[in-house]
Amino acid sequence: MTDFDVAIVGAGAVGASCAYALAPTHRVLLLETETQPGYHTTGRSAALFEEAYGPRVIRQITCASRPFFEAPPPGFTEHPLLAPRGALFIAAAGKDASVEKGLAEALPGTVVEIDRREALSLCPPLDPTWLARALYDAAAMDMDVHAIHRGYLKGFKAAGGTLACDAELEHLDRSAGMWTLRTKAGTFRAKQIVNAAGAWADRVGALAGARPIGIVPKRRTAFVFEVPVAMATLAGWPMACEIDETFYFKPEAGLMLASPADETPSEPCDAQPEEIDIAECAERVEAATTLKIERIRRKWAGLRCFVADKCPVLGPDDRVEGMHWAAAPGGYGIMTSPAVGRIVAGFVRGTGLPEDIAAMGVRPAELSPARLHA
Ligand SMILES: Cc1cc2nc3c(=O)[nH]c(=O)nc-3n(C[C@H](O)[C@H](O)[C@H](O)COP(=O)(O)OP(=O)(O)OC[C@H]3O[C@@H](n4cnc5c(N)ncnc54)[C@H](O)[C@@H]3O)c2cc1C
């Protein structure tokens, strides 16, 4: 039986970033149920980096992640991880309260209001009779999710980490300060575990004897459709997101990606898209634009996982010794992953929050599972 310092359960973006951050100082085992890491939510995102999105703590952690994406360590990737996109928050008449809320909640230097003419020139398919007001974040970027995830896994392996796929964790025992992990790929021992099991986080927590954090996987649908516009022109358009997030669309490799921004509670599973969600999205996009959704090339769904306050759960369990959470990243798990990996590594090492992240105003208590049991 092989012994490790840390076993991380789940090799999506969250588990992989924790493994990457810990591997230089710890013997790390990364366990994954599937044959390929990234099969679940990580492989199904819209790939947007947006500092003006999500609750305050998410925005702070996203801002703390930007330097890594802009200048990853040598050898992490051969491709840029970010590419300019811009995000336009679009509002029909009668949505003034939502526009004002968007402006009030934005961190300084992110979102500004722009006039309708400028919004229409940035995103030509918008219907001028639909659009009333628009906010713009020029700093929103496309992410290369594959390169990010691959970079974490490559760096983790180069530092001596062990990835075990087809290795669903089935049973946990702890004695004399060591966990024994029984998996489909064999039995391992580790001093500490990190629960990065995505939609399955509460099930893995239960194996360790932890109280549930109340994770709710919520299905989100996406699809790509053809648009009769030259690829070079299309590539310059921003993401357009309805101000109350009832739909969004963005260019994606010569096609247009759209989502109804659905949040349908689901059991942990291999999520699949529903026709009704796609039809509703098509209707909303067509009502706000001159686009016609006739040829859908690909459709999918993934589970965005939340707890009650929609903030992530990062850090030691408040009752079970040697168990850490890296769960509930919501719809922000890729863009926050560099800082999330460092935060979790700080807790595992016992050094606490990295200074730059604490300086942004993030507090351990607002990440801790204990807040959910108060
Ligand atoms: C349509 C859509 C659009 C999105 N858009 C964005 C976006 O623009 N920007 C952004 O940052 N985020 C976005 N997200 C959210 C982002 O994809 C997620 O936050 C992120 O992928 C979560 O990563 P994860 O590692 O927690 O989960 P996952 O990728 O689901 O990984 C968890 C892994 O744990 C494994 N596992 C579970 N149980 C066990 C076990 N017992 N043993 C071993 N392994 C186990 C699973 O097999 C799985 O691979 C989007 C999501 C969707 C669905």
The ligand as a Tripos MOL2 file, in Angstrom:
@<TRIPOS>MOLECULE
LIG
   53    58     1     0     0
SMALL
NO_CHARGES

@<TRIPOS>ATOM
      1 C1        -22.7640   25.5160  -18.9340 C.3       1 LIG1
      2 C2        -21.7180   25.9150  -17.9160 C.ar      1 LIG1
      3 C3        -21.0380   27.0980  -18.0690 C.ar      1 LIG1
      4 C4        -20.0390   27.4670  -17.1630 C.ar      1 LIG1
      5 N1        -19.3180   28.5840  -17.4320 N.ar      1 LIG1
      6 C5        -18.2620   28.9110  -16.6270 C.ar      1 LIG1
      7 C6        -17.4530   30.0190  -16.9460 C.ar      1 LIG1
      8 O1        -17.6740   30.7050  -17.9480 O.2       1 LIG1
      9 N2        -16.4110   30.3040  -16.1180 N.ar      1 LIG1
     10 C7        -16.1220   29.5390  -15.0000 C.ar      1 LIG1
     11 O2        -15.1650   29.8270  -14.2840 O.2       1 LIG1
     12 N3        -16.9030   28.4830  -14.6820 N.ar      1 LIG1
     13 C8        -17.9620   28.1480  -15.4720 C.ar      1 LIG1
     14 N4        -18.7460   27.0690  -15.1660 N.ar      1 LIG1
     15 C9        -18.5290   26.3880  -13.8720 C.3       1 LIG1
     16 C10       -17.2990   25.4990  -13.8680 C.3       1 LIG1
     17 O3        -17.3340   24.6510  -14.9950 O.3       1 LIG1
     18 C11       -17.2930   24.7010  -12.5640 C.3       1 LIG1
     19 O4        -17.3300   25.5860  -11.4500 O.3       1 LIG1
     20 C12       -16.0210   23.8320  -12.4170 C.3       1 LIG1
     21 O5        -15.8160   23.0720  -13.5640 O.3       1 LIG1
     22 C13       -16.1570   22.9270  -11.2060 C.3       1 LIG1
     23 O6        -15.0070   22.1210  -11.1350 O.3       1 LIG1
     24 P1        -14.9300   20.9220  -10.1100 P.3       1 LIG1
     25 O7        -13.5480   20.3960  -10.1820 O.co2     1 LIG1
     26 O8        -15.4570   21.3610   -8.7750 O.co2     1 LIG1
     27 O9        -16.0180   19.8660  -10.6140 O.3       1 LIG1
     28 P2        -15.9340   18.6880  -11.6940 P.3       1 LIG1
     29 O10       -15.2880   19.1350  -12.9470 O.co2     1 LIG1
     30 O11       -17.3040   18.1320  -11.8090 O.co2     1 LIG1
     31 O12       -14.9630   17.6530  -11.0170 O.3       1 LIG1
     32 C14       -15.3250   16.8640   -9.9010 C.3       1 LIG1
     33 C15       -14.7420   15.4790  -10.1580 C.3       1 LIG1
     34 O13       -14.8650   14.6770   -8.9870 O.3       1 LIG1
     35 C16       -14.9720   13.3390   -9.4350 C.3       1 LIG1
     36 N5        -15.4820   12.5200   -8.3190 N.ar      1 LIG1
     37 C17       -16.7050   12.6140   -7.7300 C.ar      1 LIG1
     38 N6        -16.8280   11.6760   -6.7610 N.ar      1 LIG1
     39 C18       -15.6520   10.9890   -6.7380 C.ar      1 LIG1
     40 C19       -15.1870    9.8810   -5.9680 C.ar      1 LIG1
     41 N7        -15.9410    9.2910   -5.0220 N.pl3     1 LIG1
     42 N8        -13.9340    9.4210   -6.2260 N.ar      1 LIG1
     43 C20       -13.1510    9.9900   -7.1760 C.ar      1 LIG1
     44 N9        -13.5570   11.0390   -7.9540 N.ar      1 LIG1
     45 C21       -14.7960   11.5300   -7.7310 C.ar      1 LIG1
     46 C22       -15.9200   13.4390  -10.6070 C.3       1 LIG1
     47 O14       -15.8270   12.3180  -11.4510 O.3       1 LIG1
     48 C23       -15.4790   14.7380  -11.2710 C.3       1 LIG1
     49 O15       -14.5930   14.5140  -12.3500 O.3       1 LIG1
     50 C24       -19.7460   26.6480  -16.0420 C.ar      1 LIG1
     51 C25       -20.4440   25.4570  -15.8790 C.ar      1 LIG1
     52 C26       -21.4150   25.0740  -16.8100 C.ar      1 LIG1
     53 C27       -22.1140   23.7640  -16.6290 C.3       1 LIG1
@<TRIPOS>BOND
     1     1     2 1
     2     2     3 ar
     3     2    52 ar
     4     3     4 ar
     5     4     5 ar
     6     4    50 ar
     7     5     6 ar
     8     6     7 ar
     9     6    13 1
    10     7     8 2
    11     7     9 ar
    12     9    10 ar
    13    10    11 2
    14    10    12 ar
    15    12    13 ar
    16    13    14 ar
    17    14    15 1
    18    14    50 ar
    19    15    16 1
    20    16    17 1
    21    16    18 1
    22    18    19 1
    23    18    20 1
    24    20    21 1
    25    20    22 1
    26    22    23 1
    27    23    24 1
    28    24    25 2
    29    24    26 1
    30    24    27 1
    31    27    28 1
    32    28    29 2
    33    28    30 1
    34    28    31 1
    35    31    32 1
    36    32    33 1
    37    33    34 1
    38    33    48 1
    39    34    35 1
    40    35    36 1
    41    35    46 1
    42    36    37 ar
    43    36    45 ar
    44    37    38 ar
    45    38    39 ar
    46    39    40 ar
    47    39    45 ar
    48    40    41 1
    49    40    42 ar
    50    42    43 ar
    51    43    44 ar
    52    44    45 ar
    53    46    47 1
    54    46    48 1
    55    48    49 1
    56    50    51 ar
    57    51    52 ar
    58    52    53 1
@<TRIPOS>SUBSTRUCTURE
     1 LIG1         1 GROUP 0 **** ****
